[in-house]
Amino acid sequence: MAISARIPSGLDDKKFIPKLYSRNVLIALKNKLVVVPVVNHSYEPELVMGDTLYIPATNTVAATEVTIGTEGVQKNPFNTSAVTLVINKYFEAPITVDYMSRRQSQVNLIGKSEDESAYAISKKIDSTLCDLFSALNGSTVRGNDGSAWTDNILIAAVEELDEEDVPEVNRVWVSDPSVKADILKIDKFVRNDYFASDAVVTGMFRKDIYGAPLLVTNNLTAVASGTGSYGVYMHRDALAIAIQQNLDVDRVEQPLKHQIVINTTALWGVIELRDVSGVPIYTRLA
């Protein structure tokens, strides 16, 4: 509803009433980036130079019964192909601000540009890991595209990792808001009377799901021509990342063009490290 006319007339169009611009910028909402911290980073120190890292792997061997007078059959724990981690992701996010706007704006345009440029690169790094979820577990995905996560799906995923002798520590669930809503409908994760010693805050669920934290992000990879995305239940060693150049920020003054360029770059590689250490799970919505 419009306000009534001013008295005397002309106060608005003769510029007696100022139109102000806030210094406090409403920052664009951003995806939570949760995957990079929960995967294997241990190979980064080895990639000071070069673009490829070969990671040797071992296999288990079986004991055999001793036969007196017969030499035992030799075992080979090194008969497994190495994992190849290639540094082949090189991205930038340049933002240009002209000198006149920088001088006249009430907002710190350079600071905001640096923040947005860095976030764009961070999101891309996180996304390249999310892209690998669907290939884990031999590309066998639990649940159904567009369907809710149920307790049976959660238990089946836990069982799969247990069957593969995957360590219980450093496991994690990576999901999206639709999964959070699904979990809130499962009594054992939201009701205090299931575990008297574990208080549950109203509107929330337990701090972990079968011993692993539940991380929620909108940065998952969507199912092609589908409804949901690919979440995952995985151990830290399911995926590996090596960031060779991490969020380098350049401030390039271009005085002859009367502008400055803020550019963030990063150079990294990602790889599936142990296929059996993760179980992809369809989410209900993308």
Backbone torsions as a table, in degrees:
resi	resn	phi	psi	omega
1	MET	NA	131.8	-178.6
2	ALA	-75.1	148.9	177.0
3	ILE	-77.4	162.3	-178.6
4	SER	-70.5	165.3	-178.1
5	ALA	-66.6	151.8	179.4
6	ARG	-84.5	154.5	175.6
7	ILE	-129.1	126.7	-1.8
8	PRO	-74.5	165.2	-179.0
9	SER	-67.8	156.0	176.7
10	GLY	96.3	-7.1	-178.7
11	LEU	-62.1	-35.2	-179.6
12	ASP	-76.0	-58.7	-172.2
13	ASP	-71.7	-16.8	176.2
14	LYS	-93.4	9.3	170.8
15	LYS	70.0	30.3	174.5
16	PHE	-83.0	-19.1	178.2
17	ILE	-106.1	113.8	-173.7
18	PRO	-74.8	150.5	170.3
19	LYS	-106.6	117.4	-172.4
20	LEU	-103.6	153.6	178.0
21	TYR	-121.0	126.7	-175.3
22	SER	-73.0	147.2	172.0
23	ARG	-81.5	-17.9	-178.8
24	ASN	-88.4	109.7	-175.6
25	VAL	-84.8	136.4	174.0
26	LEU	-78.9	102.0	-173.5
27	ILE	-71.4	138.7	178.4
28	ALA	-60.0	138.3	177.4
29	LEU	-66.6	140.3	-174.0
30	LYS	-125.8	150.4	174.9
31	ASN	-63.9	143.6	169.4
32	LYS	-72.6	130.8	-179.0
33	LEU	-105.3	106.3	-167.2
34	VAL	-118.5	-11.4	-168.1
35	VAL	-84.4	-41.1	-175.3
36	VAL	-52.5	-43.9	-177.7
37	PRO	-69.4	-17.2	-172.0
38	VAL	-105.4	11.2	175.4
39	VAL	-113.4	175.4	-173.5
40	ASN	-74.9	122.1	177.1
41	HIS	-111.2	5.9	-167.2
42	SER	-67.0	-13.7	-177.1
43	TYR	-93.0	-6.6	-177.5
44	GLU	-58.7	-42.1	-178.7
45	PRO	-62.5	-21.5	-178.0
46	GLU	-82.4	-12.2	-175.5
47	LEU	-102.7	52.2	176.5
48	VAL	-68.3	-38.6	177.7
49	MET	-130.1	166.1	175.6
50	GLY	85.3	171.5	-177.9
51	ASP	-122.8	0.8	-177.4
52	THR	-139.1	135.7	176.4
53	LEU	-125.7	122.5	176.8
54	TYR	-93.7	123.9	-176.0
55	ILE	-108.1	107.0	-179.9
56	PRO	-63.5	151.1	179.2
57	ALA	-134.3	152.6	176.6
58	THR	-113.4	164.1	174.3
59	ASN	-125.3	159.9	178.6
60	THR	-78.3	155.7	175.4
61	VAL	-123.8	159.0	-177.0
62	ALA	-107.3	138.6	175.7
63	ALA	-75.3	146.8	177.7
64	THR	-124.3	153.5	-178.2
65	GLU	-69.1	141.7	178.6
66	VAL	-71.9	134.9	172.8
67	THR	-116.6	114.8	-178.3
68	ILE	-57.1	131.8	177.7
69	GLY	85.4	-0.1	-179.1
70	THR	-124.8	133.0	177.7
71	GLU	-73.5	135.4	-178.3
72	GLY	-67.4	151.4	177.9
73	VAL	-71.1	129.3	-178.0
74	GLN	-68.5	141.2	178.8
75	LYS	-103.5	151.8	-179.8
76	ASN	-128.9	100.5	179.6
77	PRO	-83.1	4.6	-175.4
78	PHE	-115.4	22.4	-176.5
79	ASN	-96.0	49.5	-179.2
80	THR	-133.8	136.5	-179.0
81	SER	-63.4	144.1	177.2
82	ALA	-71.0	154.5	173.1
83	VAL	-90.5	132.8	-178.1
84	THR	-106.2	115.3	178.1
85	LEU	-102.6	114.4	-176.6
86	VAL	-107.5	132.1	176.6
87	ILE	-86.2	95.5	-173.4
88	ASN	-135.0	17.2	176.2
89	LYS	-112.5	113.6	-177.4
90	TYR	-133.9	108.4	-173.5
91	PHE	-130.4	156.0	177.3
92	GLU	-138.9	163.6	178.2
93	ALA	-144.3	77.3	-177.6
94	PRO	-77.9	140.5	176.0
95	ILE	-133.1	128.5	-177.5
96	THR	-107.4	134.2	176.5
97	VAL	-126.9	128.2	180.0
98	ASP	-79.7	154.5	-176.1
99	TYR	-60.8	-39.7	-176.9
100	MET	-63.2	-45.6	-179.8
101	SER	-66.0	-39.3	178.2
102	ARG	-60.7	-39.5	-178.6
103	ARG	-72.0	-34.7	-170.8
104	GLN	-97.1	-17.9	-175.3
105	SER	-75.5	143.6	175.3
106	GLN	-79.6	-6.8	-178.9
107	VAL	-105.0	146.7	175.3
108	ASN	-75.9	86.1	-175.3
109	LEU	-62.8	-34.8	-178.6
110	ILE	-68.3	-45.3	179.5
111	GLY	-61.7	-44.6	179.1
112	LYS	-65.5	-36.8	178.6
113	SER	-64.6	-40.8	178.3
114	GLU	-62.7	-42.4	-179.8
115	ASP	-62.8	-46.4	-176.6
116	GLU	-69.5	-36.7	178.5
117	SER	-64.7	-44.2	179.7
118	ALA	-65.5	-40.1	179.1
119	TYR	-63.3	-40.3	-179.6
120	ALA	-58.2	-41.5	179.1
121	ILE	-70.9	-42.0	179.4
122	SER	-60.4	-41.3	179.1
123	LYS	-64.0	-40.1	-180.0
124	LYS	-64.8	-41.0	178.6
125	ILE	-61.2	-47.2	179.2
126	ASP	-60.5	-40.3	-177.8
127	SER	-64.2	-35.9	-178.4
128	THR	-66.9	-27.4	173.9
129	LEU	-76.3	-41.7	177.8
130	CYS	-60.0	-32.3	179.3
131	ASP	-62.6	-20.8	-177.2
132	LEU	-87.9	-11.2	-175.1
133	PHE	-57.0	-45.8	-171.2
134	SER	-66.0	-20.2	-178.1
135	ALA	-88.6	-11.2	178.4
136	LEU	-65.4	160.0	177.5
137	ASN	59.8	36.8	-179.4
138	GLY	62.7	28.1	-178.5
139	SER	65.1	18.1	174.9
140	THR	-87.8	113.9	-173.9
141	VAL	-101.3	131.2	178.4
142	ARG	-78.6	153.7	178.0
143	GLY	77.8	-166.3	179.3
144	ASN	-130.5	140.4	179.6
145	ASP	-56.9	128.2	179.0
146	GLY	85.2	1.8	-179.5
147	SER	-106.5	157.1	-177.1
148	ALA	-72.7	153.1	169.1
149	TRP	-74.1	129.0	178.0
150	THR	-114.4	168.2	177.9
151	ASP	-60.8	-36.6	179.1
152	ASN	-63.4	-39.1	178.2
153	ILE	-65.3	-42.8	179.3
154	LEU	-61.7	-46.5	-178.3
155	ILE	-64.9	-39.3	179.5
156	ALA	-63.8	-38.5	178.6
157	ALA	-66.1	-42.9	176.7
158	VAL	-60.4	-43.7	-179.5
159	GLU	-61.5	-39.5	-179.4
160	GLU	-61.5	-44.3	179.3
161	LEU	-69.3	-36.4	177.4
162	ASP	-62.8	-40.7	-179.6
163	GLU	-64.1	-26.5	179.7
164	GLU	-93.0	9.8	179.8
165	ASP	60.2	30.3	176.9
166	VAL	-73.8	129.1	-179.3
167	PRO	-55.0	144.3	-178.1
168	GLU	-76.0	-29.0	177.7
169	VAL	-74.7	152.3	179.2
170	ASN	67.2	25.7	170.2
171	ARG	-91.3	156.7	-178.4
172	VAL	-155.6	148.9	170.0
173	TRP	-101.3	132.4	174.3
174	VAL	-118.7	122.0	-171.0
175	SER	-140.8	-172.6	177.2
176	ASP	-125.0	177.7	-177.1
177	PRO	-58.3	-28.8	178.9
178	SER	-65.6	-33.6	178.0
179	VAL	-70.9	-40.4	176.9
180	LYS	-56.3	-42.9	177.8
181	ALA	-64.1	-38.0	178.1
182	ASP	-62.8	-44.2	-177.3
183	ILE	-65.7	-35.2	179.5
184	LEU	-64.7	-12.9	178.9
185	LYS	-95.7	-1.0	-179.9
186	ILE	-101.0	113.8	-171.0
187	ASP	-53.0	-43.2	-172.6
188	LYS	-64.2	-17.3	-179.5
189	PHE	-99.9	-4.2	-178.1
190	VAL	-128.3	-13.2	-176.6
191	ARG	-99.4	133.7	-179.4
192	ASN	-66.2	-28.9	-174.0
193	ASP	-73.8	-5.8	174.6
194	TYR	-77.8	-37.8	179.7
195	PHE	-138.3	99.4	-172.2
196	ALA	-61.2	-30.0	-175.3
197	SER	-86.2	-3.9	-175.0
198	ASP	-117.1	93.1	-177.1
199	ALA	-69.1	138.8	179.7
200	VAL	-114.5	122.2	179.1
201	VAL	-69.7	140.5	-179.4
202	THR	-53.8	131.6	179.2
203	GLY	83.9	0.9	-179.4
204	MET	-121.0	-178.3	175.8
205	PHE	-130.4	179.7	-175.8
206	ARG	-58.4	156.3	-175.8
207	LYS	-67.5	-15.1	174.0
208	ASP	-146.8	162.8	178.1
209	ILE	-116.7	107.8	-176.8
210	TYR	51.0	46.3	173.3
211	GLY	87.5	1.2	-179.4
212	ALA	-129.5	140.4	179.4
213	PRO	-68.1	149.4	176.8
214	LEU	-103.0	114.0	178.5
215	LEU	-100.8	139.1	-175.8
216	VAL	-120.1	129.8	179.5
217	THR	-147.3	154.5	172.6
218	ASN	-98.1	16.9	-174.5
219	ASN	-103.9	13.7	179.0
220	LEU	-69.0	159.9	176.9
221	THR	-83.3	126.0	-178.4
222	ALA	-73.2	149.7	175.0
223	VAL	-70.4	128.2	179.3
224	ALA	-62.2	127.4	-179.7
225	SER	55.1	32.6	-179.3
226	GLY	-124.1	-165.4	-176.6
227	THR	-107.2	-39.0	-174.4
228	GLY	-105.7	-159.8	177.9
229	SER	-128.5	179.9	176.9
230	TYR	-101.0	108.1	168.8
231	GLY	-89.5	-172.7	-178.4
232	VAL	-160.6	151.6	166.1
233	TYR	-118.6	117.8	-171.5
234	MET	-149.5	162.1	170.9
235	HIS	-94.4	158.1	-179.9
236	ARG	-52.6	-35.0	-175.9
237	ASP	-86.1	7.9	175.4
238	ALA	-67.5	-39.0	-177.1
239	LEU	-130.2	153.2	176.6
240	ALA	-131.3	149.2	175.3
241	ILE	-135.8	142.6	173.2
242	ALA	-131.5	116.6	-179.4
243	ILE	-101.5	108.7	-175.6
244	GLN	-83.2	-32.9	176.8
245	GLN	-134.3	111.5	-168.6
246	ASN	-109.0	106.5	171.8
247	LEU	51.6	52.5	173.3
248	ASP	-75.1	127.8	-177.7
249	VAL	-108.6	123.7	176.2
250	ASP	-108.5	134.6	172.6
251	ARG	-113.3	101.7	-172.7
252	VAL	-103.6	107.5	175.6
253	GLU	-75.9	133.8	177.5
254	GLN	-126.3	75.4	-172.8
255	PRO	-60.8	-32.3	-179.8
256	LEU	-71.5	-19.4	175.0
257	LYS	-102.8	-1.0	178.2
258	HIS	57.8	48.7	-178.1
259	GLN	-157.2	164.6	174.9
260	ILE	-126.7	141.5	178.5
261	VAL	-111.0	124.1	173.6
262	ILE	-100.6	119.7	-175.5
263	ASN	-136.3	124.3	175.6
264	THR	-105.8	132.4	178.9
265	THR	-128.6	154.5	175.2
266	ALA	-149.4	149.7	-179.3
267	LEU	-131.8	121.4	-174.5
268	TRP	-155.3	172.3	174.4
269	GLY	-142.9	150.6	177.8
270	VAL	-131.4	154.9	-178.4
271	ILE	-157.5	148.9	169.2
272	GLU	-76.9	121.9	-174.6
273	LEU	-93.5	-49.8	177.8
274	ARG	-133.0	108.8	-175.9
275	ASP	-60.7	-36.0	-175.4
276	VAL	-80.6	-2.3	-177.0
277	SER	-92.8	12.2	178.2
278	GLY	-150.9	147.1	178.3
279	VAL	-125.7	112.5	176.4
280	PRO	-73.4	146.7	-178.1
281	ILE	-136.2	128.2	175.8
282	TYR	-63.7	141.4	172.6
283	THR	-101.6	167.8	-174.3
284	ARG	-76.4	-37.5	-178.9
285	LEU	-134.7	152.1	176.6
286	ALA	-88.4	NA	NA
